Amino acid sequence: MGTLRVPVVVPSPDQDCERLKKAFDGWGTDEAAIIWVLGHRNASQRRIIKDRYQQLYNESLIDSLYSELSGDYRKAVILWTQDPPERDAKLAKDELKTKKEGIKHLQVIVEIACASSPHHLMAVRQAYCSLFDCSLEEDIVSTVSPPLRKLLLGLVSSYRYDKELVDNMITKSEAATLHEAIKTKQLDHDQVVLILSTRNVFQLRATFDYYKQHYGKPIDEDIMSCGKGDLESLLKMVIWCIHFPEKHFAEVIRDSIMGLGTDEDSLTRAIVTRAEIDTMKIRGEYNMMYNDSLDNAVTGDTSGDYRKFLMTLLGAKI
């Protein structure tokens, strides 16, 4: 369950556009008005506002936000205002361009492939092609090295069945297949990639649960016992995004605010992309994992309009 608060009575798109236009005009920008309108509208409402704003004023709402806002606040509001498939396609492109060491920059790819619906993954792939004149798969091939490339390609290329269907025979058989691959440290085996990239999430969750019951330890723990390399870490991320997405995003938020400085990009991504999906669960998981309040953690590491906007998406009354 998300934390976005949409009012019971929503103004018309024309009224929202008029309020946004007034927020941009004159001396200074009315930040409170921008947060009030955009921070309390769901994806379909924001899409209509964006289209209507263009029609009414012959201006792009995204361009207006870019020129009027600044810093991390601007990034967060623009990410929130973009259509989710276009937003995620751009996030994926930005991360793949960095060609960083390790796997942190691959988080967004795994999140799109494993913590989103099959329909959203397909929409992201289509948006990626439209925006960048190449496929997401092509960019993964050109920027990610084996064996991570093989796993990511399998994950983004699949179209999982999206209904709740579990076959107990498959559960037992594929738990055994995964256990054998882990025992022999063949983590990039074709069967491992096939299972993780094609089975529906309900089937995989049942398989992971059976694995723990039958073999005594959670599958992610057994994977990490194979080593501390990038493949092991990527597989653990895949398991968490499929089995416990709220656990993964709680960890992303925690990592973004721990240590010196704040990783605002990761913090923004986690809240913006999940505010309409499961931030309520993420809040509860964060509390259980770290014995700390998610809201306090976010307010303690952010400030100004950026803080107000993130807290609005988390359901706070600003």
BELGIGI-V603445 format. One line per field, one symbol per residue. ss: DSSP state (2 for helix, 1 for strand, 0 for the rest). burial: 1 if it has 9 or more other C-alpha atoms within 8 Angstrom, else 0. A space follows every 50 residues. Layout:
# BELGIGI-V603445
ss = ???
burial = ???
This chain:
# BELGIGI-V603445
ss = 00000000000022222222222200000022222222000022222222 22222220002222222200222222222220022222222222222200 00022222222222000222222222222222000222222220000222 22222220000000000222222222222222200000022222222200 22222222222222200022222200000222222222222220222222 22222220000002222222222200002222222222220002222222 200222222222200000
burial = 01110000000011011011011100001100111011111110111111 01110000111101110011011111111111111111111110110000 00101111111111110101111110111000011110111011000111 11111100010000000000110111111011000011000111111111 11111111111100001111011101000111111111111111111111 11110110000100011111111111011111101110000111101110 001001111111111000
